């Protein structure tokens, strides 16, 4: 039995499988969102929320079981950024409003900027100085709740769920800018030297 376990690749772990499931859920949630049925919004929101829960769960399990892998460290942020960016693009198309475009631009732009910053900091051997902050975690939670609320509702500004989701999305946008400033401040000494 021990011989069989040692032959299994170490990157095939439950946390990594949860991360892959999150990536595979992206086309499913987009397809469901555009189905011609009344339940499509709630179903798409449920898929998105499930993906958000696996984001927390895969990290927790990887730490608890000591199954942190290089593949997981790469895939986890990619999965997060992909599902959020694609959900925001879907919502921009559905809501067709400047009120959706502005937070989508800020959030997607920040994700690209911070990804590039982390890559550059890794190249100079300072990746740990731009590790995920507490503000970043709060931003992610608020953002996921807001996007879930918007996906789960028809575009109707008279709905309290849609209004609340917009308020949360704008709070997430402010936290997005704040967390970006935190990361830039941490990286500034290295950027100044370069």
C-alpha positions as CSV (number, residue, x, y, z in Angstrom):
1,X,0.0,0.0,0.0
2,X,2.8,2.4,0.9
3,X,4.5,1.7,-2.4
4,X,1.3,2.6,-4.3
5,X,1.0,5.9,-2.5
6,X,4.6,6.9,-3.2
7,X,4.0,6.4,-6.9
8,X,1.1,8.9,-6.9
9,X,2.2,12.4,-8.1
10,X,2.4,14.7,-5.1
11,X,0.5,17.6,-7.0
12,X,-2.7,15.5,-7.1
13,X,-4.2,16.5,-3.8
14,X,-7.8,17.3,-2.8
15,X,-7.0,21.0,-2.4
16,X,-5.6,21.1,-6.0
17,X,-8.6,19.1,-7.3
18,X,-10.9,21.7,-5.6
19,X,-8.9,24.5,-7.3
20,X,-9.3,22.7,-10.7
21,X,-13.0,22.3,-10.1
22,X,-13.2,26.0,-9.6
23,X,-11.6,26.6,-13.0
24,X,-13.9,24.0,-14.6
25,X,-16.9,25.7,-13.0
26,X,-16.3,28.9,-15.0
27,X,-17.8,27.8,-18.4
28,X,-20.6,26.0,-16.6
29,X,-21.7,29.1,-14.7
30,X,-21.5,31.3,-17.8
31,X,-23.5,28.8,-19.8
32,X,-26.1,28.5,-17.0
33,X,-26.4,32.3,-16.8
34,X,-27.4,32.5,-20.4
35,X,-29.9,29.7,-20.4
36,X,-33.5,30.7,-21.4
37,X,-35.0,29.7,-18.1
38,X,-36.2,31.7,-15.1
39,X,-34.0,29.8,-12.6
40,X,-30.8,30.6,-14.5
41,X,-29.7,33.5,-12.4
42,X,-30.0,31.7,-9.1
43,X,-28.3,28.6,-10.5
44,X,-25.4,30.7,-11.9
45,X,-25.1,32.5,-8.6
46,X,-25.1,29.1,-6.7
47,X,-22.2,27.8,-8.9
48,X,-20.3,31.1,-8.4
49,X,-20.8,30.9,-4.6
50,X,-19.8,27.3,-4.5
51,X,-16.6,28.2,-6.3
52,X,-16.0,31.0,-3.8
53,X,-16.4,28.5,-0.9
54,X,-13.9,26.1,-2.5
55,X,-11.5,29.0,-2.7
56,X,-11.5,29.2,1.1
57,X,-11.7,25.5,1.6
58,X,-8.8,24.4,-0.7
59,X,-6.4,26.8,1.1
60,X,-7.6,25.7,4.5
61,X,-7.2,22.0,3.6
62,X,-3.8,22.5,2.0
63,X,-2.5,24.1,5.2
64,X,-4.2,21.7,7.6
65,X,-3.0,18.6,5.7
66,X,0.4,19.9,4.7
67,X,-0.5,19.6,1.1
68,X,0.7,23.0,-0.2
69,X,2.2,22.5,-3.7
70,X,3.8,24.7,-6.3
71,X,1.0,23.8,-8.6
72,X,-1.6,24.8,-6.1
73,X,0.3,28.1,-5.3
74,X,0.1,28.9,-9.0
75,X,-3.4,27.7,-9.8
76,X,-5.2,29.1,-6.8
77,X,-4.8,32.8,-7.6
78,X,-5.3,32.1,-11.3
79,X,-8.6,30.4,-10.6
80,X,-9.7,33.3,-8.3
81,X,-8.8,36.0,-10.9
82,X,-10.4,34.1,-13.8
83,X,-13.7,33.5,-12.2
84,X,-14.0,37.0,-10.8
85,X,-13.0,38.7,-14.1
86,X,-15.3,36.5,-16.1
87,X,-18.2,37.1,-13.7
88,X,-17.7,40.9,-13.9
89,X,-17.6,40.8,-17.7
90,X,-20.9,38.8,-17.7
91,X,-22.4,41.4,-15.3
92,X,-21.1,44.4,-17.4
93,X,-22.9,42.9,-20.4
94,X,-26.1,42.1,-18.5
95,X,-26.3,45.5,-16.6
96,X,-25.1,47.6,-19.5
97,X,-24.4,50.5,-17.1
98,X,-21.5,52.8,-16.1
99,X,-22.3,51.8,-12.5
100,X,-21.1,48.2,-13.3
101,X,-18.3,49.2,-15.7
102,X,-16.4,51.4,-13.2
103,X,-16.0,48.7,-10.5
104,X,-15.3,46.0,-13.1
105,X,-12.5,48.1,-14.6
106,X,-11.0,48.9,-11.1
107,X,-11.2,45.3,-9.9
108,X,-9.9,43.7,-13.1
109,X,-7.2,46.3,-13.5
110,X,-6.1,45.8,-9.9
111,X,-5.9,42.1,-10.3
112,X,-3.6,42.4,-13.4
113,X,-1.4,45.0,-11.7
114,X,-1.0,43.0,-8.5
115,X,-0.3,39.8,-10.5
116,X,2.4,41.6,-12.4
117,X,3.8,43.1,-9.2
118,X,4.0,39.7,-7.5
119,X,5.7,38.2,-10.5
120,X,8.3,41.0,-10.5
121,X,8.8,40.8,-6.8
122,X,9.3,37.0,-7.1
123,X,12.0,37.7,-9.7
124,X,13.9,40.0,-7.3
125,X,13.5,37.4,-4.5
126,X,11.0,39.5,-2.4
127,X,7.7,37.7,-3.1
128,X,6.9,37.3,0.6
129,X,6.7,41.1,1.0
130,X,3.6,41.2,-1.2
131,X,1.8,38.2,0.3
132,X,-2.0,38.3,0.7
133,X,-2.9,40.9,3.3
134,X,-5.9,41.0,5.6
135,X,-7.4,43.9,3.6
136,X,-7.1,41.6,0.5
137,X,-9.0,38.8,2.2
138,X,-11.8,41.1,3.3
139,X,-12.0,42.6,-0.2
140,X,-12.2,39.1,-1.7
141,X,-15.1,38.1,0.7
142,X,-17.1,41.3,0.1
143,X,-16.5,41.1,-3.7
144,X,-17.7,37.4,-3.8
145,X,-20.9,38.2,-1.9
146,X,-21.6,41.2,-4.1
147,X,-21.0,39.3,-7.4
148,X,-23.1,36.4,-6.1
149,X,-26.0,38.8,-5.3
150,X,-25.7,40.4,-8.7
151,X,-25.5,37.1,-10.6
152,X,-28.5,35.7,-8.7
153,X,-30.8,38.6,-9.5
154,X,-32.5,39.9,-12.6
155,X,-31.2,43.4,-13.6
156,X,-33.7,45.4,-11.6
157,X,-32.6,48.4,-9.6
158,X,-35.9,48.3,-7.6
159,X,-34.8,45.0,-6.0
160,X,-33.2,45.5,-2.6
161,X,-30.9,42.5,-3.3
162,X,-29.5,44.3,-6.4
163,X,-29.1,47.6,-4.6
164,X,-27.4,45.9,-1.6
165,X,-25.1,43.9,-4.1
166,X,-24.2,47.2,-5.8
167,X,-23.3,48.8,-2.4
168,X,-21.2,45.8,-1.5
169,X,-19.5,45.9,-5.0
170,X,-18.6,49.6,-4.4
171,X,-17.3,48.7,-0.9
172,X,-15.2,45.9,-2.6
173,X,-14.0,48.5,-5.1
174,X,-12.7,50.8,-2.4
175,X,-11.1,47.9,-0.6
176,X,-9.6,46.8,-3.9
177,X,-7.9,50.2,-4.3
178,X,-6.8,50.2,-0.6
179,X,-5.3,46.7,-0.9
180,X,-3.5,47.7,-4.1
181,X,-2.0,50.6,-2.2
182,X,-0.9,48.3,0.6
183,X,0.9,46.0,-1.9
184,X,2.5,48.9,-3.7
185,X,3.7,50.4,-0.5
186,X,5.3,47.1,0.5
187,X,7.0,46.8,-2.9
188,X,8.0,50.5,-3.1
189,X,11.5,50.1,-1.6
190,X,12.4,47.5,-4.2
191,X,10.8,49.5,-7.0
192,X,12.7,52.6,-5.9
193,X,16.0,50.7,-5.9
194,X,15.4,49.4,-9.4
